[in-house]
Structures are given as C-alpha cells and as structure tokens.
Amino acid sequence: MSVPADPSSEVGSLSGRVHRTSGAPIPFARLRIQGLDDPKAPTKDLQADENGQFRVPALASGRYELQLLGQRHTNGERSVTVVIKAGENTQDFVEPDRVEGENAIPAPYGAPPARRRTV
C-alpha cells in the first residue's frame, strides 16, 4: 500500500517578467512574495534584473501573493495570487504604457537612483 505524498512537502519555483503592455521590460522592478497558506511564512523581497526577469527558487507548494512595488505606480502596489506546484511556475506582471506630458518617458519602477558625480 502506498502513502500519498504530503502536498506541502512538494517544492516549486516561480519565474516571470515585469513588462509594459508594449512588451518593453521594466528593469530592476521590486517585488515581494508572501505565503498565504501559512501565516508564519516569511516575506521575501526580490528585484528583477535589467530585462525585467525574476526568479524565486524553492517555494513550498501553496498559494502566494506576489506584489509589484514601486513609488511611481498609480496605486502604490499591485498584487496577484499565484499557486505554486511542484516544478517551475510562471507569472508575468504587465503594466500599462504611460505617457506623462507630450514626449515624457516614465522612469522604470524600482530603478536604482541616479548617482551623483562629485568633481
């Protein structure tokens, strides 16, 4: 007789991309992931790379809230609920293209601050 595996012992990973509806990446976007099934689950903060791609390895199976953080975001934060299963899971964030002013291009969310040069 076989014993069914405990679903909470299964491990998966989450990867995705943060980009605009036009497909342009949002480089260095800041994200936060929090487990919803376990109130004691730690919160993990992460940052997308220069292409807007991110990956979170070794997550226990279950439901998680994935938040896109950014001070320029119209609502301050956006979040989605993702379900992690054993293996690789994918979730993309798509932000609407925004134009501020006539020829303005908004700075990417979570982009590192410009460094001042002292002479």
Backbone hydrogen bonds, N-H to C=O, Kabsch-Sander energy under -0.5 kcal/mol:
donor,donor_aa,acceptor,acceptor_aa,energy
9,S,6,D,-2.0
10,E,7,P,-1.2
12,G,59,L,-3.2
13,S,87,G,-2.3
14,L,56,V,-2.6
15,S,89,N,-2.4
16,G,54,F,-2.0
18,V,52,G,-2.8
19,H,17,R,-0.6
19,H,93,F,-2.6
20,R,24,A,-2.9
21,T,95,E,-1.7
23,G,20,R,-2.2
26,I,18,V,-2.5
28,F,49,D,-1.9
29,A,26,I,-1.1
30,R,69,L,-0.8
31,L,46,L,-2.9
32,R,67,Q,-1.9
33,I,44,K,-2.7
34,Q,65,E,-2.1
35,G,42,P,-0.5
36,L,63,R,-3.0
37,D,63,R,-0.9
41,A,38,D,-2.2
44,K,33,I,-2.6
46,L,31,L,-2.6
48,A,29,A,-3.1
49,D,53,Q,-2.6
52,G,49,D,-2.1
54,F,16,G,-2.3
56,V,14,L,-3.6
59,L,12,G,-3.8
61,S,10,E,-2.5
62,G,84,I,-1.8
64,Y,82,V,-2.8
65,E,34,Q,-3.0
66,L,64,Y,-0.6
66,L,80,V,-3.0
67,Q,32,R,-3.3
67,Q,65,E,-0.5
68,L,78,R,-3.4
69,L,30,R,-2.8
69,L,67,Q,-0.6
70,G,76,G,-1.2
73,H,70,G,-1.0
76,G,73,H,-0.9
77,E,75,N,-0.8
78,R,68,L,-1.7
80,V,66,L,-2.2
82,V,64,Y,-2.8
82,V,80,V,-0.5
84,I,62,G,-3.4
84,I,82,V,-0.6
87,G,11,V,-1.4
89,N,13,S,-2.1
91,Q,15,S,-1.9
93,F,17,R,-2.2
95,E,19,H,-2.9
95,E,93,F,-0.5
101,G,99,V,-0.6
111,A,108,P,-1.7
118,T,116,R,-0.5
